[in-house]
């Protein structure tokens, strides 16, 4: 069939009318949300229950209407160290504080990329990629870089604002400013003039706008709290860097991103590197590409050591938000629309843009079946306490295998062979070709 003819339409009509199930599905979908109808309670019920291995965490955070899941997940791992050392039942680090510097770094990276690639065609892949602008999204290594450079502060020191929790209008407006600035910087470079004095003025505008929206970041502060026994503590004149050193003290260089992306451009058992519009200007992102089985085994080792795992997945795949379940057997949209299949090999799903890593959270538990293999995973999400099991979610082994793309693992859990892989020269991927 090359075109849709009257005869072809009649064949389609006849086939539909011969299907006795289709009108029933139409009647259901005409008045009911697909999310509710797609949910299979019996299948989801098999994922409920306790976990063989579980890491203690201190409550659910809420990123609200922002795309800062990756930063929430990273800070949720660090907060446990502070809470343990200070004997606290509840504690949060300020997401707003690091979000401020995240957007400042992204703006600087955007403008620097415009300068560095000013001789590229405006309609070429490189400039079109750059001109997509900034977003709230990010990766573990960006969170680590921000923490190492700017430190962290308790949430009480730099709380959320309405704008930090509802970022769409701010990000859209700043992207308009940055694209206008990009036009001017390109013209300066192409005219043979130094762009850096003007770039600094542009960055000053971004800084001011961020201060208005999110509040100016603190430079020094006092940390006052009562521990779980009611004892009062106060530590004065801390900087964000000194607070991190004293109360967290984690060597973030010991954490390595590992991915399972079986695509044709990424070598298996090797390093891949790319630079994105979300980066700091002088920092590429590197990850070790390994099999799904190895990635899973590393996650299990880390959980057994009592350490939560930062990971990234496709939150739009086989997910029931209200119920807190990710599982292909429990969420069946395709069945509602006639029973077709959307199955693809994992690598092809990435290459054909059918899936990508859209959300980051932390793994806090795993359950093993009778044979000792994992069959469900406990997840601490950052969507608040009103969804899932008071904010905690679960995913099946089937979901983990197909839709988990990245995890961040401490070096101590790597095998000798995997540590040798980290010494290999990385394959560089064009940022616009990166699948996640």
Secondary structure, DSSP 4 states (H G I P E B T S, - for coil): --S--HHHHHHHHHHHHH-TTHHHHHHHHTTS-HHHHHB-HHHHHTT-S--SEE-------B--BSS-HHHHHHHHHHHHHHHHHHT-SS--B-HHHHHHHHHHHHHHHHHHHHHHTTTS-TTSHHHHHHTT---S---HHHHHHHHHHH---BTTTS---HHHHB-HHHHHHHHHHHHHHHHHHHHHHHTT---HHHHHHHHHHHHHHHHHHH-PPPSSEEEEEE-TT--EEEEEEE-HHHHIIIII---GGGEEEEE----TTS-TTEEEEE--TTS-TT--EEEEE--HHHHHHHHHHHHHTT--EEEEE-TTSSEETTTTEE-TTTB-HHHHTTS------HHHHHHTTS----EEEEEEEEEE-TTS-EEEEEEE-SB-TTSTBTTEEEEEHHHHHHHEEEEEEEGGGS-HHHHHHTTSPPEE--GGG---
